[in-house]
Amino acid sequence: MPLSSKHAQVSNSDADDDRKMHQAQYRNVLEPRYKKNLLIAALPPLPSDAELATALEVRVEAAELERSYSKERRLSLAHAVEDLVVPLPRLVRLARAMFILLHEGYRHRAPDSPGAAEALRKSCELQASCDFGPNGPAPRAQQNSMALIGASGCGKSFGLQHIMRLILPKIWHESLGKWQIPYLYIEMSFDGDSIHSLASSIFEELDYYLPGENYTDQFMKRERLNALQRLAVALNIAREHNVGTIVVDEANYERDPAQKIARFRKEAAAHRSPRQAKELHAETPLSRLLVTASNRSRIPLIFSGTLEMLRKVSPRFSQGRRMSGRGSSVWHPLSLVAEPGMPISEYEMLHHALGKCQWNKKLLNIDGNSVAMFHEYDQGIPDIAVKLWASVQEASIASGLEEITRPLVKATFEREFVMTQYCSIRVMTPTIASVATRWRTGYGTDEGGVGRGSQA
């Protein structure tokens, strides 16, 4: 069944589309382990990679007639390239992994099944006790999680949200009298150290899909609830609304565990109250709280963040294990080397798609020379590649040159992309090659970033 069917839609839907109620329409489930599970029957089956690529792709091409438009109209059209989505192999693999994880997450949560009853019991215990510590080994089926780690500007956040749009955002099961929200997307608080902020993010996202519930007002403004109680309530409500997967973006914002321990010890020494010291000692990294709650409620997790996450995960095998397998991957800047079995590299795929977006009158020939010219400056970072192409187009049209040349690319990069050089390496250089090199080797950070994730 294609993704564009009644079970799924592919569009840049606005808030009204996201909040629209979709009645569950059940398909015939062929997989024996998924049978009699209405939560899975309401979802589309796993499509082929070709179907995923077609569903993910958003084409943008300049028509011949549009090149005869006035300068002002063409200047506006030049930035239409920012809507481009190229179904690179890495994006298709991520979509496949997310679909499988979603189905596996619902596998043991069929309504009225023993697994659902057990998840309800554990969620209620968690809400009552707020004990996020270890509670024995979780069953293998419960530990469903994956991670997407990559350089800033490689399209992680956009890719995740674009894939999420392939599934109906909110499904109503009339026979069950329950909602089903396949994906819940939250961002780690910027300070990475606020359980209140994490709970608030979950409530706000639930309120976005279910605006009449007002969970944020109900629970975030209650003075009697502490941070752990709010988080436990938020996750329990997410389970009640059949949230399929929680996507935790910007997980790199979480404070380094070593820094937290040092801070806790310092502050604990200043607390004379045994109760205050106990509460302080009980604080746990946010990711661990989420993993524990996920195990008990059986809601899978997808962590996404920059390469800074590697330094926080690497000291603990338990965390690294949870962020491995099931489609977990590290997205480096796009390479000029083609993957095995592919005729061209991912960067060439992106560059060829950009080459169809030329509103200047003298077209640039898309070949190895043009690939090398642009890669010299954008270094395979998709967000920079798309923005640089749009800026060069604009400069070509505005100046009256009406063609793309190496001097124009160089001048545009040095004029409009100064901050990418300053924020990343603090030194003015002709390109950002050293930044891409540090990202590829896993050293250094990308403080300051290079803008939002690319649609590529």
Secondary structure, 3 states (H helix, E strand, C coil): CCCCCCCCCCCCCCHHHHHCCEECCCCCCCCHHHCCCHHHHCCCCCCCHHHHHHHHCECCCCCCHHHHCCHHHHHHHHHHHHHCECCCHHHHHHHHHHHHHHHHHHHCCCCCCHHHHHHHHHHHHHHHHCCCCCCCCCCHHHCCEEEEEECCCCCHHHHHHHHHCCCCCCEEECCCCEEECCEEEEECCCCCCCHHHHHHHHHHHHHHHCCCCCHHHHHHCCCCCCHHHHHHHHHHHHHHCCCCEEEEECHHHCCCHHHHHHHHHHHHHHCCCHHHHHHHHHCCCHHHHHHHHHHHHCCCEEEEECCHHHHHHCCCHHHHHHCCCCCCEEECCCCCCCCCCCCCCHHHHHHHHHHCCCCCCCCCCCCHHHHHHHHHHHCCCHHHHHHHHHHHHHHHHHHCCCCCCHHHHHHHHHHHCHHHHHHHHCCCCCCCHHHHHHHHHCCCCCCCCCCCCCCC
